[in-house]
Amino acid sequence: MSVSFMAVDSRVSHDYPRSVELPPPFDGYGLNLCNANARALLGLLRLPLGDETYGDLSGQVTIAEARRAVIRARASFERRAELFTRATEREMGAFSQDDGTTRIGERFVAMGIDEDYLDKRLSEFGRFVEAAAEAGADHICWG
């Protein structure tokens, strides 16, 4: 599962906001992170996570709110980043080989994130917000 961050212009339509096309490297419309990494970034930014009771990671903020969130996250990064890091988890298991033997190895790996990763994603999100503003967006939405 993943979360897509999109730049939108809510002034265009009364029913649905219009996605704003962005220049590279934002794949035309936005930024995409796996759920766990999006949750960590949103937590660092102190932006709403949505209703996590049902696994919902959706929300929206104005460009001004997103800019303020980036500034706050940068100012408090050294104190707060460790709250959102996680270790890589490995689950070991037995595997049957074609020759009938059994091999012990990693069955599952959940990649962790460190402070360097969070710093890179925070910088990328900041560039995304600025590109969105320059392209005429007035909100950042995710889900």
N, C-alpha and C positions, 0 to 999 in steps of 0.2 A: 504494500500500500504506500501511497505517496501523497504529498500535499503540493498543490500548484499555487504559486503566488502570481497574481495577475494584476496588471495595471488597467484601470477602468476609468471611463469618463461617464459619470452618472448624469451629466447635463444633457446628454444626447437623446435619451429615450425616457419616457415616463414609466414604461413597464420593466425594461431590463437595461442595465448599463451596458455601454459598448466597450468591448476589449480594445485596448490601445496597442497597436503594433509597435514593438520596440526594436531598436537596432541590435545587431550581434553584440555581445554573446548571449543574449537572453532568449534564444530560440523563437524570436518573433513576438512572443506574447508574455513571457515571464520567467519564473524561476521554479524549479521543482526539487523537492527534498523528500527523502523517505520519512514516514510518520515520526519515528523516534528522533531524527535529526531536526525536523520541523518543530517538534515539541520543545526541544532544547533551545533552538533559536528563538522561538516565540517567548519562552520563559526568560531568556536572557534579555530580550527586548521589552519584557513586561507587557506584551500584547495579549489580548484574549485568546484562549485556547478553544473556545466553543464548548459544547456540551459533551464532556468526555465520558459521561455515563454510557453513551452509545458509541464511543470512539470517534465522535465528531471533532475534527480539527478545522473548523471554519470560522471566518470572521472577516471584518473589514475595518479599515481606519482611513482617515483622510491622509493626503500626502503630508500635511503639516504634522499630524500625529505620528506618522511613520518617521519623519525626520527627527522629531523630538525623541522618539524611542531609540533611534540610532545614537544620538548624542548622549542620552542617559546611559545606554549600554556601554559606550566607549568610556565614559567617565567612571563607571563602576566595574569595568571589566576585570581588573586585577582582584577585586574583592569578591565578585560574584561568579566568575566563570567556572570555578571548580564545582559549583552547585549543579552544573549541567553537563559535566563530563561523566563518562561511564567506561568501565573496563571492557575489553573484548572478552566475550564468553565463548568457551569451547565445550562442546559436548562430545564425549568419546563414545565409541560403540564398536561392535564387532561386524565385520563384513565378510560375506562368503565370496570366495574367489572362484573363477572359472575352473581352476584345477582341483577344487574341493577343499582347499585349505581355508582357514579363517584368518583374517587380518584385523588387527585393532587399529583404529584411527579416528580422525575427527568426523563425526556425523553431521554436526551443525556448528556454524560459527556465526555469532552475532557481533558484528564489528562495533568496537567502542568508538568514542570520540574524545579527543584531548583538547586542551586549550588552544593549540595551534589551529585545529580544525574549526573550532568555534570562531576564532579570530578571522579566519578566511571567509567563513560564511557570513559573519557580521559585515565585513568589508564588501562582500558581494551583494548583500542585501542593501547596503548603503548606496552602492553604484546603481542597483536596480531601481531604488526609489528616485534617485536623481534622473535616471534615464526616463522613468515614467513621467516625472514632472515636466521634463523637457519635451516629451512627446504629447503633452496635453492632458494627461490623466489627472483626476482629482481625488482618486481613492486607490488604495491597494486592497485587494480581496484575496482570500486564500480558502482553500477547501480541497 
